[in-house]
Amino acid sequence: MECRSIEEKLSAYLENQLSSEEKRQVAEHLKTCAKCSLSLNDLKKIVAYTQGLEEIEPPPWLAQKVMARVREEAESKKGIL
Amino acid sequence: MRTQEQTKSDADYEVILCCQKGDVDAFEGLVRKYEKKMFNISYRMTGDYNEASEVVQDAFVSVYKNIKGFKGKARFSTWLYTIVVNLSKNRLKQIKARSFHEQFSLDDPVDTDNGQMRTEPVSTDLSVLEKLEKREIGQKVQTCINSLDSEFREVIVLRDIQGFSYEEVGAMLKIAEGTVKSRLHRAREAVKNCLKKAIGSNY
């Protein structure tokens, strides 16, 4: 298999999303291809960075503001009925 | 198609029934439960704290208005996240259109949380440095995510940052799992190339 078609499968390979045959082909290729092995390592880093992004706290007033709008909406419906 | 039993197994089933009968307090419970996740999805999609705050408010109001029509074909949380993703995408289009028309100047005020240049003292504490490094990398990753087109941005936000399964991402975006895979691959490649430019080969 050519490097290009292997590289396209590396994301799925990393997450165990390939069929067993595809997985075997990629694994075989990686044994002898330094370029694709490097790509796999790069990919692992990127996924680790994105997965490592911290959760952001929403503003403390958010739920209150949402509920003020929701209650306004509920009242206006009552008014119509 | 989900059966009635599947719908009942939705963790929010009882609360949704109350909301559908007009119980506003029950709806507040859902808001408190999901606000953080909704906010984080929108923040990573729009890349802007204030925009995300606005989008999440609009999303919950939209959910409230439409909750009577929720039939439980998808899990309630999936329905919620679909709404916030769509509203974030729309907001993103508006932001892009706006920034296209606006020019910025080097004389503009420094854009920090409080509008002031940061003047924190230099610290030799390694853990602080590590934290700073992590934060800086995080900011660069977010900048790179911001540079993606929304169809690639949404898959990386939902899969890699929020940790949804391929199936869940496909359901939220109404695309096939194969499409999720191929877009994710391209999104990660683009972020990789962007980070290489931003940090150098030592990223």
HADDOCK unambig.tbl for C-alpha pairs under 7 A between the chains (distance, minus, plus):
assign (segid A and resid 8 and name CA) (segid B and resid 185 and name CA) 6.86 0.50 0.50
assign (segid A and resid 11 and name CA) (segid B and resid 185 and name CA) 5.65 0.50 0.50
assign (segid A and resid 12 and name CA) (segid B and resid 181 and name CA) 6.87 0.50 0.50
assign (segid A and resid 46 and name CA) (segid B and resid 188 and name CA) 6.90 0.50 0.50
assign (segid A and resid 46 and name CA) (segid B and resid 192 and name CA) 6.26 0.50 0.50
assign (segid A and resid 47 and name CA) (segid B and resid 160 and name CA) 6.59 0.50 0.50
assign (segid A and resid 50 and name CA) (segid B and resid 141 and name CA) 6.90 0.50 0.50
assign (segid A and resid 50 and name CA) (segid B and resid 160 and name CA) 6.04 0.50 0.50
assign (segid A and resid 50 and name CA) (segid B and resid 161 and name CA) 5.72 0.50 0.50
assign (segid A and resid 51 and name CA) (segid B and resid 160 and name CA) 5.39 0.50 0.50
assign (segid A and resid 51 and name CA) (segid B and resid 161 and name CA) 4.92 0.50 0.50
assign (segid A and resid 53 and name CA) (segid B and resid 138 and name CA) 5.78 0.50 0.50
assign (segid A and resid 53 and name CA) (segid B and resid 161 and name CA) 6.92 0.50 0.50
assign (segid A and resid 55 and name CA) (segid B and resid 40 and name CA) 6.71 0.50 0.50
assign (segid A and resid 56 and name CA) (segid B and resid 40 and name CA) 6.20 0.50 0.50
assign (segid A and resid 57 and name CA) (segid B and resid 36 and name CA) 6.72 0.50 0.50
assign (segid A and resid 58 and name CA) (segid B and resid 36 and name CA) 6.06 0.50 0.50
assign (segid A and resid 58 and name CA) (segid B and resid 39 and name CA) 6.15 0.50 0.50
assign (segid A and resid 63 and name CA) (segid B and resid 31 and name CA) 6.31 0.50 0.50
assign (segid A and resid 63 and name CA) (segid B and resid 32 and name CA) 6.36 0.50 0.50
assign (segid A and resid 66 and name CA) (segid B and resid 57 and name CA) 5.24 0.50 0.50
assign (segid A and resid 66 and name CA) (segid B and resid 60 and name CA) 6.81 0.50 0.50
assign (segid A and resid 66 and name CA) (segid B and resid 61 and name CA) 6.97 0.50 0.50
assign (segid A and resid 67 and name CA) (segid B and resid 28 and name CA) 6.62 0.50 0.50
assign (segid A and resid 69 and name CA) (segid B and resid 61 and name CA) 6.98 0.50 0.50
assign (segid A and resid 70 and name CA) (segid B and resid 61 and name CA) 5.93 0.50 0.50
assign (segid A and resid 70 and name CA) (segid B and resid 64 and name CA) 6.99 0.50 0.50
